[in-house]
Amino acid sequence: MDPLHDDGTDAALHAVFSAAGPYLSSLADRPVYAGSERVKELGGSLPADGAGAALVASQLLSVGMESATHSAGPRFFHFVTGGVTPAALAADWTVSLLDQNAFSRAASEFATSVETTALDWLRSLFGLPPSFGGALVASATFANFTALGAATHWWASRHGVDVAAAGLHGLPRMPVFSGGYVHASARKALQMLGHGRESVSVHGAGRIDLSSLDRALASSGPAVVIANAGEVNAGDFDPLAELASVVARHDAWLHVDGAFGLFAALSPRTAHLVEGLSQVDSIACDGHKWLNVPYESGFAFLREPVRLGAAFGMPGAPYLPGADSPRGGYGLLGPESSRRARSVPIWATLAAYGRSGYRAMVERHLDLAQELAGLVDAAPDLERLADVPLCIVCFRVRPPGVPESALDDLNRRVGEALLDDGRVFAGTTVYEGKVALRPAIVNWRTTSRDIELFVSVVRELAATV
């Protein structure tokens, strides 16, 4: 069927609208995952003649409601995954309706202007100086890629090379230093940039060892240092202010991976964890975590944002505006050229709830994390493995009488049982050599009721596996 002759548009859109309200209101009680074979209904051969928008929308809603992971709900504690605020959801529908290419002002004045405001509001939300600027990207991994791409351009310039034009050939290996908390997404960014994921020299098993780093930087020449604001297993932080002081003594670029930890800046209770942030060179953060906007959303901030255009501009195409052109835009300041208008949900949720709303949400999650830690500490068959500075509680099942040698296997089986059970959702990790659970609380819908259910389900499954 030619879409020009498809008369099912109104019916298809109405079907989605009609399903949205009941679905959203069911999330508080719906299992996170129930399992379904129905997703197979969407497979098979490409249809020779399509069924039209109305029938396809109906089928997709029916199968999706039954087989999707309901990670937008309050009991999804796996990874670090937020939900979607009502304002962000409505805005995301608007994005699909308007279908803007956020490449440049020439492509969309609307998308570019909204992105400018959204970035300014984010900068203000985190208390960054006015000189900081950046670009919206698809994820924290892309934010790390963007920031470390700019760092690579800076580092090569120290050797007299424009790496954007000439590449890495002939240059020495770029020295990269971090602590034990360096995340796989930062390594992946280095891998994509041609430095290699094994290029990181790690100083310290946990937080970065400042003395060791100081000695390494003294002899490394120009270098890049990756700090971590919010370690993924327990939410710990590198000491950013002290680290910035060390780096300032050397010819080095300081990058902060703050995928979710950057939100510590929103509360006076945790702001000390990100002291020194204004002294760093670049920052990476996620939007689809604690900001609670739809996938895919991340952002990179630089102290000298002009470096983004130098690293990611697209010279040589006469029909495209340059990075400095009044008709240019954010597609020239990051890895993606054709870009969805992901700024619109960010603008909408910040406009709807403001600084006070986000502070209230973050502080509620801080309280819930402490509540969860208290329930773990009070349970005779659970053992907390780390302090809880932010929103992640790292613990393991440890029933009385079970030998240490059997605990890793037991916790792996409990983790698998949790994912299969589906009432709550959290997977396992390895923390200081021990298999553990590390639920992360960043969904705006989560309440004490969900925390209590989570602990109850973990203990119930631990008794049966």
C-alpha positions as CSV (number, residue, x, y, z in Angstrom):
1,M,0.0,0.0,0.0
2,D,1.3,3.4,-1.0
3,P,1.3,5.6,2.1
4,L,-0.2,8.4,0.0
5,H,-3.4,6.3,-0.2
6,D,-3.5,5.1,3.4
7,D,-6.6,6.4,5.0
8,G,-5.9,4.9,8.4
9,T,-3.8,7.8,9.9
10,D,-6.5,9.0,12.3
11,A,-7.4,5.5,13.5
12,A,-3.7,4.6,14.1
13,L,-3.0,7.8,16.1
14,H,-6.2,7.5,18.0
15,A,-5.3,3.9,18.9
16,V,-2.0,5.0,20.4
17,F,-3.7,7.8,22.3
18,S,-6.4,5.6,23.7
19,A,-3.9,3.0,24.8
20,A,-1.6,5.5,26.5
21,G,-3.7,6.5,29.5
22,P,-4.6,3.0,30.7
23,Y,-1.0,1.8,30.1
24,L,0.6,4.6,32.0
25,S,-1.8,4.3,34.9
26,S,-1.1,0.5,35.1
27,L,2.7,0.9,35.5
28,A,2.6,1.1,39.3
29,D,1.1,-2.4,39.6
30,R,2.2,-4.0,36.3
31,P,5.0,-6.6,36.5
32,V,8.2,-5.2,34.9
33,Y,8.4,-8.2,32.7
34,A,6.0,-11.1,32.2
35,G,7.5,-12.9,29.2
36,S,5.5,-13.5,26.0
37,E,5.9,-15.5,22.8
38,R,3.8,-13.0,21.0
39,V,6.7,-10.9,19.9
40,K,7.3,-13.6,17.3
41,E,4.1,-12.3,15.6
42,L,6.1,-9.4,14.4
43,G,8.6,-11.5,12.5
44,G,8.4,-13.4,9.2
45,S,8.9,-12.2,5.7
46,L,8.5,-8.7,4.5
47,P,4.9,-8.3,3.4
48,A,4.3,-7.9,-0.3
49,D,1.3,-5.7,0.4
50,G,1.1,-3.8,3.6
51,A,-1.8,-3.9,6.0
52,G,-2.1,-0.2,6.5
53,A,-1.5,2.1,9.4
54,A,-4.6,1.3,11.4
55,L,-4.1,-2.5,11.5
56,V,-0.4,-2.2,12.1
57,A,-0.8,0.2,15.0
58,S,-3.4,-2.1,16.6
59,Q,-1.1,-5.2,16.2
60,L,1.9,-3.3,17.5
61,L,0.1,-2.1,20.6
62,S,-1.4,-5.5,21.3
63,V,2.0,-7.3,21.1
64,G,4.0,-4.5,22.7
65,M,1.8,-4.2,25.8
66,E,2.2,-7.9,26.4
67,S,5.8,-8.5,25.6
68,A,7.7,-5.3,26.3
69,T,9.9,-4.7,29.3
70,H,7.9,-2.1,31.3
71,S,11.1,-0.1,32.3
72,A,9.1,3.1,32.4
73,G,7.5,1.8,35.6
74,P,8.7,2.3,39.2
75,R,10.2,-1.1,39.8
76,F,12.8,-1.2,37.1
77,F,16.1,-1.0,39.1
78,H,18.4,-2.6,36.6
79,F,21.3,-0.7,35.0
80,V,20.5,3.0,35.8
81,T,17.3,3.7,33.9
82,G,14.9,6.5,34.5
83,G,11.3,6.7,33.4
84,V,9.7,9.5,31.3
85,T,8.0,12.4,32.9
86,P,4.5,13.3,31.6
87,A,5.8,16.5,30.1
88,A,8.7,14.8,28.4
89,L,6.4,12.1,27.0
90,A,4.0,14.7,25.5
91,A,7.0,16.6,24.1
92,D,8.5,13.4,22.6
93,W,5.2,12.7,20.8
94,T,5.5,16.3,19.5
95,V,9.0,15.6,18.2
96,S,7.7,12.7,16.2
97,L,4.8,14.7,14.9
98,L,7.0,17.6,13.7
99,D,9.9,15.4,12.6
100,Q,12.6,18.0,12.6
101,N,16.2,17.5,11.6
102,A,18.1,19.2,14.3
103,F,21.3,19.4,12.2
104,S,21.3,23.2,11.9
105,R,19.3,26.4,11.9
106,A,19.1,26.0,8.1
107,A,17.3,22.7,8.6
108,S,15.2,23.7,11.7
109,E,15.3,27.1,13.4
110,F,12.8,25.6,15.9
111,A,15.0,22.6,16.9
112,T,18.2,24.6,17.1
113,S,16.7,27.3,19.2
114,V,15.1,24.9,21.6
115,E,18.4,23.0,21.9
116,T,20.2,26.3,22.8
117,T,17.7,26.9,25.6
118,A,17.8,23.3,26.8
119,L,21.6,23.3,27.0
120,D,21.6,26.6,28.9
121,W,19.0,25.3,31.3
122,L,21.0,22.1,31.9
123,R,24.1,24.1,32.5
124,S,22.2,26.2,35.0
125,L,20.7,23.2,36.6
126,F,24.1,21.7,37.4
127,G,25.6,25.0,38.5
128,L,28.2,25.2,35.7
129,P,29.8,28.5,34.8
130,P,28.2,30.5,31.9
131,S,31.3,29.8,29.8
132,F,30.5,26.1,29.5
133,G,28.7,25.0,26.4
134,G,28.0,21.7,24.6
135,A,25.7,19.6,22.5
136,L,23.0,17.0,22.9
137,V,23.9,13.5,21.9
138,A,22.3,10.1,22.0
139,S,23.7,8.7,25.3
140,A,26.4,9.0,27.9
141,T,28.6,6.8,25.6
142,F,28.2,9.3,22.8
143,A,28.8,12.1,25.4
144,N,32.1,10.5,26.4
145,F,32.9,10.1,22.7
146,T,32.2,13.7,22.0
147,A,34.2,15.0,25.0
148,L,37.1,12.7,24.4
149,G,37.0,13.5,20.7
150,A,37.5,17.2,21.6
151,A,40.2,16.1,24.1
152,T,42.0,14.2,21.3
153,H,41.9,17.3,19.1
154,W,43.4,19.3,21.9
155,W,46.1,16.7,22.6
156,A,47.1,16.5,19.0
157,S,47.3,20.2,18.7
158,R,49.9,20.0,21.5
159,H,52.0,18.0,19.0
160,G,51.4,20.5,16.2
161,V,48.8,18.3,14.4
162,D,45.2,19.0,13.4
163,V,43.9,15.5,14.0
164,A,40.5,16.2,12.4
165,A,42.3,16.8,9.1
166,A,45.4,14.5,9.3
167,G,44.3,11.7,11.7
168,L,46.4,10.0,14.3
169,H,49.1,8.6,12.0
170,G,52.6,9.6,13.1
171,L,51.5,10.7,16.5
172,P,52.6,8.9,19.7
173,R,49.9,7.1,21.7
174,M,47.8,9.5,23.7
175,P,48.3,9.0,27.4
176,V,45.0,8.4,29.2
177,F,44.8,8.0,33.0
178,S,41.9,7.1,35.3
179,G,41.0,5.3,38.5
180,G,39.5,1.9,39.1
181,Y,36.0,3.3,38.4
182,V,36.6,4.0,34.7
183,H,33.4,2.9,32.9
184,A,33.2,0.6,29.9
185,S,31.5,3.5,27.9
186,A,34.6,5.6,28.3
187,R,36.7,2.7,27.1
188,K,34.3,2.2,24.2
189,A,34.7,5.9,23.3
190,L,38.5,5.6,23.2
191,Q,38.1,2.4,21.1
192,M,36.0,4.3,18.6
193,L,38.4,7.2,18.5
194,G,41.2,4.9,17.6
195,H,43.1,5.0,20.9
196,G,42.0,1.6,21.9
197,R,39.9,0.6,24.9
198,E,43.1,-0.7,26.6
199,S,44.8,2.6,26.4
200,V,43.7,3.7,29.9
201,S,46.4,3.5,32.6
202,V,44.5,2.8,35.8
203,H,45.8,4.4,39.1
204,G,44.0,3.0,42.1
205,A,41.6,0.1,42.5
206,G,38.7,2.3,43.3
207,R,39.0,6.1,43.5
208,I,41.9,7.5,41.6
209,D,45.2,7.5,43.4
210,L,46.2,11.2,43.3
211,S,49.8,10.7,44.3
212,S,50.3,8.0,41.7
213,L,48.5,10.1,39.0
214,D,50.7,13.1,39.9
215,R,53.9,11.2,39.3
216,A,52.6,9.7,36.0
217,L,51.5,13.1,34.7
218,A,54.9,14.6,35.5
219,S,56.6,12.5,32.9
220,S,53.7,11.8,30.4
221,G,53.7,14.9,28.3
222,P,50.2,16.2,27.2
223,A,47.6,13.7,28.6
224,V,43.9,13.1,29.2
225,V,42.5,12.2,32.7
226,I,39.1,10.6,33.1
227,A,37.4,11.1,36.4
228,N,34.2,9.4,37.5
229,A,31.3,11.0,39.2
230,G,29.0,8.2,40.2
231,E,30.5,4.7,40.0
232,V,28.0,2.3,38.7
233,N,28.1,-0.4,41.4
234,A,27.9,1.7,44.5
235,G,27.6,5.4,43.3
236,D,31.1,6.4,44.6
237,F,32.9,9.5,43.3
238,D,36.5,10.4,42.5
239,P,37.6,13.5,44.5
240,L,37.0,16.0,41.7
241,A,38.3,19.2,43.5
242,E,41.5,17.5,44.6
243,L,41.9,15.8,41.2
244,A,41.4,19.2,39.4
245,S,44.2,20.7,41.5
246,V,46.6,17.8,40.6
247,V,45.8,18.0,36.9
248,A,46.2,21.8,36.8
249,R,49.9,21.4,37.7
250,H,50.4,19.5,34.4
251,D,49.6,19.7,30.7
252,A,46.5,17.6,30.9
253,W,42.8,17.6,30.0
254,L,40.4,16.6,32.8
255,H,37.2,14.8,31.7
256,V,34.4,13.8,34.0
257,D,32.1,10.9,33.3
258,G,29.0,11.9,35.2
259,A,26.4,9.8,33.5
260,F,24.1,10.0,36.5
261,G,26.3,11.3,39.3
262,L,26.2,14.8,37.9
263,F,22.7,15.1,39.4
264,A,24.4,15.1,42.9
265,A,24.7,18.9,42.2
266,L,21.0,19.3,42.6
267,S,20.8,18.8,46.3
268,P,22.8,20.5,49.1
269,R,23.0,17.0,50.7
270,T,25.2,15.7,47.9
271,A,26.6,18.8,46.1
272,H,29.9,18.2,47.9
273,L,30.4,15.1,45.7
274,V,30.8,17.3,42.6
275,E,32.8,20.1,44.1
276,G,35.5,21.2,41.6
277,L,33.2,20.5,38.5
278,S,33.7,24.1,37.2
279,Q,37.5,23.4,36.9
280,V,37.2,20.5,34.5
281,D,37.6,20.6,30.8
282,S,34.7,18.3,29.7
283,I,31.7,16.5,31.2
284,A,29.5,13.7,30.0
285,C,26.0,13.0,31.3
286,D,22.9,11.0,30.4
287,G,19.4,12.3,30.0
288,H,17.5,9.0,29.9
289,K,18.8,8.2,33.4
290,W,18.0,10.7,36.2
291,L,16.6,13.5,34.0
292,N,13.8,11.0,33.1
293,V,13.4,11.9,29.4
294,P,13.0,9.3,26.6
295,Y,15.7,7.3,25.0
296,E,18.0,8.4,23.3
297,S,19.4,11.4,25.3
298,G,22.8,12.5,26.6
299,F,24.8,15.7,26.7
300,A,28.4,16.8,26.7
301,F,29.6,20.1,28.2
302,L,33.0,21.7,27.5
303,R,34.7,24.6,29.4
304,E,35.8,25.8,25.9
305,P,32.9,24.8,23.6
306,V,34.6,26.3,20.5
307,R,36.6,23.1,20.5
308,L,33.6,21.1,19.4
309,G,33.3,22.8,16.1
310,A,37.0,22.2,15.4
311,A,36.7,18.5,16.2
312,F,33.3,17.7,14.6
313,G,32.8,20.3,11.9
314,M,32.1,19.1,8.3
315,P,34.2,21.3,5.9
316,G,34.2,20.6,2.2
317,A,30.4,20.3,1.5
318,P,29.4,23.5,-0.2
319,Y,25.6,23.0,0.5
320,L,26.2,22.7,4.2
321,P,26.7,25.7,6.6
322,G,30.0,25.9,8.5
323,A,30.3,25.6,12.2
324,D,30.6,29.4,12.5
325,S,27.8,30.2,10.1
326,P,24.7,31.8,11.5
327,R,22.8,29.0,9.8
328,G,25.0,26.3,11.4
329,G,24.0,24.3,14.4
330,Y,24.6,21.4,16.7
331,G,25.1,18.8,14.0
332,L,28.5,20.4,13.5
333,L,29.3,20.2,17.2
334,G,29.0,16.4,17.7
335,P,29.2,13.0,16.1
336,E,25.7,13.0,14.6
337,S,24.7,15.0,11.6
338,S,21.1,14.1,11.0
339,R,19.7,14.4,14.5
340,R,16.3,13.9,16.1
341,A,15.1,17.0,18.0
342,R,15.9,15.4,21.4
343,S,16.1,18.8,23.0
344,V,12.3,19.2,23.0
345,P,11.6,16.6,25.8
346,I,14.5,18.1,27.8
347,W,13.1,21.6,27.4
348,A,9.6,20.5,28.3
349,T,10.4,18.6,31.4
350,L,12.6,21.4,32.8
351,A,9.9,24.0,31.8
352,A,7.2,21.8,33.5
353,Y,9.0,21.0,36.8
354,G,11.8,23.5,37.1
355,R,14.8,23.4,39.4
356,S,12.7,22.8,42.5
357,G,10.9,19.8,41.0
358,Y,14.1,18.1,40.0
359,R,15.7,18.8,43.4
360,A,12.6,17.3,45.1
361,M,12.8,14.2,42.9
362,V,16.5,13.7,43.5
363,E,16.1,14.1,47.2
364,R,13.2,11.6,47.3
365,H,15.5,9.1,45.5
366,L,18.3,9.8,48.0
367,D,15.8,9.0,50.8
368,L,14.6,5.9,49.1
369,A,18.1,4.6,48.7
370,Q,18.7,5.1,52.4
371,E,15.4,3.3,53.1
372,L,16.5,0.4,51.0
373,A,19.9,0.3,52.7
374,G,18.1,0.2,56.1
375,L,15.9,-2.7,55.0
376,V,19.0,-4.6,53.8
377,D,20.8,-3.9,57.0
378,A,17.9,-5.2,59.0
379,A,17.4,-8.4,57.1
380,P,19.3,-11.4,58.5
381,D,19.8,-13.0,55.1
382,L,21.1,-9.8,53.3
383,E,24.5,-8.1,53.4
384,R,25.2,-4.5,52.3
385,L,28.6,-4.3,50.6
386,A,29.1,-0.5,50.3
387,D,28.2,2.9,51.6
388,V,25.3,4.6,49.8
389,P,26.4,8.1,48.8
390,L,23.7,8.5,46.1
391,C,21.0,6.3,44.6
392,I,22.6,2.8,44.3
393,V,22.5,0.2,47.0
394,C,25.0,-2.6,46.5
395,F,24.3,-5.7,48.5
396,R,24.1,-9.5,48.3
397,V,22.1,-12.4,49.6
398,R,23.9,-14.0,52.5
399,P,21.7,-16.5,54.4
400,P,23.0,-17.8,57.7
401,G,25.0,-21.0,57.4
402,V,25.8,-20.6,53.7
403,P,29.6,-20.8,53.2
404,E,31.4,-17.9,51.5
405,S,32.4,-20.2,48.6
406,A,28.8,-20.7,47.7
407,L,27.6,-17.1,47.9
408,D,28.6,-16.0,44.3
409,D,26.7,-18.9,42.7
410,L,23.7,-18.3,45.0
411,N,23.6,-14.6,44.1
412,R,23.9,-15.3,40.4
413,R,20.9,-17.6,40.7
414,V,18.9,-15.0,42.6
415,G,19.7,-12.4,39.9
416,E,18.5,-14.7,37.2
417,A,15.4,-15.5,39.2
418,L,14.6,-11.8,39.6
419,L,14.8,-11.2,35.9
420,D,12.6,-14.2,35.2
421,D,10.1,-13.4,37.9
422,G,9.5,-9.9,36.6
423,R,7.7,-8.3,39.5
424,V,10.8,-6.2,40.1
425,F,13.9,-5.9,37.9
426,A,17.5,-5.9,38.9
427,G,20.5,-7.8,37.7
428,T,23.9,-8.8,39.2
429,T,27.3,-7.2,39.1
430,V,30.7,-8.0,40.7
431,Y,31.8,-5.7,43.4
432,E,35.2,-6.1,45.0
433,G,35.2,-9.7,43.8
434,K,31.7,-10.5,45.1
435,V,28.6,-11.2,43.0
436,A,26.0,-8.7,44.1
437,L,22.8,-6.9,43.3
438,R,23.0,-3.1,42.7
439,P,19.5,-1.6,42.3
440,A,19.5,2.0,41.1
441,I,16.7,4.3,42.0
442,V,16.2,7.1,39.4
443,N,12.6,6.7,38.2
444,W,10.3,9.5,39.1
445,R,7.5,7.1,39.8
446,T,9.3,5.0,42.5
447,T,8.0,5.1,46.0
448,S,8.6,3.3,49.4
449,R,6.0,0.7,48.3
450,D,8.2,-0.3,45.4
451,I,11.3,-0.5,47.7
452,E,9.6,-2.7,50.2
453,L,8.3,-5.0,47.4
454,F,11.8,-5.2,46.0
455,V,13.3,-6.4,49.2
456,S,10.4,-8.8,49.8
457,V,10.8,-10.4,46.4
458,V,14.6,-10.7,46.7
459,R,14.3,-12.5,50.0
460,E,11.4,-14.7,48.7
461,L,13.4,-15.8,45.7
462,A,16.6,-16.3,47.7
463,A,14.7,-18.8,49.9
464,T,13.6,-20.8,46.9
465,V,16.6,-20.9,44.5
